[in-house]
């Protein structure tokens, strides 16, 4: 019996996943967590074979939780299940040591097969995710944006002014401008709109209006 821990902050999502997986022979949903830190705590005490991890949750995201779980137990199998398929999200998860990366549009059969494969220690990737990883490997390296530069660009994408971004991130307006100029240089653009558009095209930011 494959014991699964579900980590997702949406109760409705957890209920749907529990229903799908419980109907599969040989798979048991043995625990649930509503945040990254809770997933870390439960993973250390539950003896789970596969941890199905949402990517973005309050109080600590799935990547940070994956890193902590694997630091405590290098043999743990963490399967990311999310709606996000940007290059930055995928690479962070892979670098953290996730066994696989699956999208929430997977069918129940695909999800069950992925859980069984992850329990065996096999790498599981959604086709679009695998394609993005191959493209990334083949593409010439670019200077990457810092975490703060991405935060600033994400605020720009929401239509906020430099002053509003400064207040939201607790930095000065001058510092916001500095981060923007550095991001412009790395992206090879000269303006805010072009920077956001390019970042989205490169998978550094999610498309506007993208649901969880």
N, C-alpha and C positions, 0 to 999 in steps of 0.2 A: 504494500500500500504506500503510495506516494503522499506524504504529508505536506500540505501547502499552507503558507502564510500569505494572506491577502493584505497588502498595504496600500490603501487609497483613502483619501480624506472625504470622499463622497459615499455616504451610506447606501444610496441607491445603486451606485456602481458596484460596491462590494456585494450587495444582495444579488445583483445580476450575475456577477462572476461566481459567487457561491452556488447559485442555482445551476449554472452551466457545468461547473466542474464536479459538483456532487452527483450529477447524472452520469458521469463517466466512470466506467469500471476501473478500479485500481487507483483512484484519486480521492483523497479526503481533504477537505478544507478544515484544517486543524486549529486555525487561529486567524485573527484579524487585527489590523492596526490602522489608526486614523491619521498618523503622522510619521515622519521620518524617525524621530527619537523613539516613538513607541515601537516602531518596527525593529529598531536596534535592540531595544530591551527584550522584546518577545523572541527575537531570533536567538538571543543568547541563552534562553531558558526553555525553548519549545522543542528542540530536536526536529526541525523542519527539513524536508528534502529539497524543497523549492520555495523561494520567496518571490512572490509576484509583486513587483514594486512600481507604484506610480512615480512619475518623474518629478512633478511639482506639487508639493504639499506644504501646508503652513508649519512653521517651527523647524524646518529643515527639509531640504529636498531629497529626492530619491537617490541622487548621485552621492551626496554626503552620507546618507544612511548606508548605501552600498559599500562605500569605503570603510566605514566603521565596522560593519558586519564582517567584511572580509579580513580586516585587521585582526579581529578576534578569532575568526575561523576561516582560514584560507580555502577550506574545502566547501564552503557554503555556495549554493547555486542561487544567484539572484537574476531573475528575468524581468527586465524593464517592460512595463506595459503602459503606453502613453498615447496621446494624440499628437505629440510633438515629434517631427522628423527633421529638424534643422541639423546642419552639419555640426554646429557647436554642441547641441544636446547629445547627438549620437557619439561624438568623439569623447565627450566628458564621461559618458556612461561606459564606453569601451575601456577607456583609460583607467576608470575606477575598478575594473575587473568584472563587470557584469557578464554573465553567461550568455545573455542574449538581449535582443531589443525588438519588441513586438509592438505593433500599433493596435489601437482599440477598434479598428474596423475589421479585425481578424474574425473569422467565423468560429463558432464553438469547436468545431473539429480541429481547426488550425491551432486554436488555443490549447486544447487538450494534447495534441501532438507536440506542441512546443514545450509544455510542462513535462511530458514524458522524456523528451529529448534533453531538456535541461537537467532532469534528475539523473540521466546517464552521464552528464558532463559534456554533452555536445553543445556546440555553439549554434544559437538559433537567431536568425536575422530575418525580418520582414524583407521581401524582395526590393522594395524601394529603399530600404535602409542599406542593404547590401550594395545596391547600385551607387548610392551616395558615397559609401566608404571606398569603393573602387575608384570613383571619380576623384575623390580627395587624394588618394594615393598617387594617381596618375597626373594630377594637376601640379604645376610648379608651385613651390612654397611661396606664400605671401606673408608679409609681416602681420602678425595677429594683433587684434585689438585687445586692450587690457579689459579686465572686468569692469572697471570704472567707466571706461570709454563706452562699453556696451550699455551700461546702465544709463549713461547720459543720452545715448542714441535712442534707447527705448523710451525715454521721457520725451525726446523730440518727436518720436513717432506718434505720441499721444497728443501732439499739438501744443505742448507746453513751451513757454518762453524760457529764456536763460534764467531769469529771476525766479520763475516758478520751479525750475529744475534745481536751482541752488537751494531753495527752501525745502524741497522734497528730499534731497540727498544730503542736506546739512553741510553744504560747501558754499563758497563765495561765488558770485556771478562771474568773477574773473577766472576762477578755477574751472567753471563750466566752459567758458570760452576756450581755455587752454586745452581741455580734453577734446572739445569739438575740433579744434584746429589739428590736433594730432590724429584724430580719427579721419579727418578729411585727407590728410597726407597719406595715411596708410591705405585708404580706400581709393585714392586717386581721383577725388572729386573736389569741387570748390564750393559746395553749398549744402545746407541742411537737408533739403528734399532729396538731392542726389545721394547724400550719404545714407539716408534711411532706405531709399530704394535699392542701392547697391548692397547694403547689409542684408536686406531681405532676400535679394537674388542669390547671395552667397550662403544663405542659410544661417546667418549670424543672428538674425532677429526673426521671430515668427511673423507670418503675413498678418495684415490688419484684420481684426475681427475673428481671428482663429480661436475656436472654442478649445476647452481643455481636452 
